[in-house]
């Protein structure tokens, strides 16, 4: 049984509460910009909305209280992010590293940061990679079309605020999340 479903079972609840923490942009070498933590929060909020009330995701100011921890990493060619499961004091946690890209288009950069946060956070709910190009959980290793994936999303945006209006979570992603959460019943 997957982690999110186990949380629901263990709590005996219809909804699971998970805490998340987002690293402030305090390390210049990370490439993080002032608005990047907000993009991470939007990504987490998108998953909460997609769960139809089954996940309650609370932001915490204390990293040690969080099951999901989002960090910023220095830019590397074709590396956007990574999610690593770990266990601390008997509690399963995920460290998510988001690597802000260096690109000339600011809205494309924001889109990449947001989509990377969204994808890697999906792994914290135990969602696997898919072969479906429209899914946020799409595996670039299958098709290797990362630039087009990001560009397609970017074409749907006129302003940064449009990111909040366009979650990036496909119907397939939402179905997979809901099915995973139903395992707890």
N, C-alpha and C positions, 0 to 999 in steps of 0.2 A: 504494500500500500504506500502511496506517495505521502510526502511530508505535509502538504496542506490538508489532505484528508485526515491524516493522523492527528493534526491539531484540532480539527473539528470533533473527532471521536473522543480524544482525551478530555476535551473541555465539555463534552456532552451538550454542545451548543449547535444552533443552526448557522451561526456565523463564527468565523475564526478571527481573532484579533492578533495582528502582528505589528511589531514596532519596526520602524526604519529610521536610519540616520543618514544624513547627507553631509559629507565633508565640506566645510566652508572653503572658499577659494583663497587659501592662505599660503599656498606654496607656488610661487611664480613658475617654477620649473615644470609644474603639472600641466600648464597650458589652459587651466581653468580660468574662465572669465566670470565676472560678477553675476551674470544672469544664468549661468549653468546650473547652480543648485535649484533654481526655480524650474528649469526644464526637467530635472530629476523628480521633483515633487509632482509635476504634471504627469509624468510617466506613471508614477505610483498611483495617482488619483485615477488615471485611465483604467488601470487594472481593477481598482476597487469598483469603479462604475460597471465594468464589464462583468464583474462577479455577481451582479444582481443582488447585492446585499449579503453575500456569503463570506466576503472578506472585509474586515475592517482594518484599515492600515493607518496606524497612528505614527506621526513623526515624533521623535524624541531628540532632545538636545544632548543626551548622554549616549555616546557610542556603545558603551558596555551593556546598555539595556536593549539594544536593537538586534533583532534577528536578521535584518537586512541592512548592510552597511555599504554605502556608495562612496567610492573614492575616485579621485582624478589622477590620471597617469599622463606621462609625457608622450607627445605624439610620436608614433612609429608608422612606417609605411604599411598600409592595408591592415592595420590592427585597430579595431574600434572599441573593443571591450572584452571582458571575461568575467564569468561568475565562478567563484570557488566555494564549494560547501566546506564547512568546518564545524567542529563541535567544541564548545567552550563550557566547562562546568556542567556537562550533561545536556546542554541546550544546542540544538542545531541552528547554525547561522550561515549566512551567505555574505561573502565579501564580493562586491561588484566593483570592478575597475573599469572606468569609462575613460577613453583616450580621446580628448578633443582634437579634431583634425585641424590641420593648417590648410585653409582654402580661402580663395579671394571673395567668395560670395558669403556674406554674413548669415543670410537666411538659410543657405545650404548647410553652413557649419552648425547652426542651431538645430536644424532638422536632423543632422547626423548625431549630434549629442543626444537629442531627445529620443530618437529611434533606438540608439544604442542602450540608453537607460531602460527603455521599454522592453527591448529584447532580453537583456541580461536579467532584469527583474522577473521576467517570465520564467527564467530558469529557477529563481528562488521559490516559485510555486510548483516546481518540478515539471514544467512544461518542456517537452522535448523539441528538438529541431524538426522541421517539416521540409518537404520538397515543394511546397506550394509557394510560388513567388509572391502571392498577395498576403501571405501570413507574416506577422511580425516575427514569428519563430522560424522563419525560413532560414535554411542553412546555406551560407555562402559557399561552403565546401562542396555542396551538391552542384550548384550552377555557376558559382563564381562571378555573379553579376552584381556585386555590391554597389558599384558606381551607378548603374541604372536603377537599382532598388532605391537608393537615396534620391537620385534625380527625379524619379517618378513622384515621390512624395513631395519634393521641393516644388514641382510644377503646380501642385495643388494649393500652394501657399502664396498669399500676397503680402502678409505681414507676420511678424513673430506671433502675435496673438492668435493667428489662425491655427497654430499648432494645438492649442487647447480645444479648438473646435473639431479637429480632425485627429482622432485618437491614434490611428495607425494600427489598431487591433482589428483584424478581419473577423468575419463571422465564424470562420474555422477556428481561429484562436479562441474566440469567446466560447464556442461549443466545447473545445478541449478543456478549457478552464472549468466550465460548469460541470462537465462530466467528471473531471478529477474531483471536484468538490462534492459531487453526489456520491462518490465512493464512500464517503463518511457516514452515509445514512444506513 
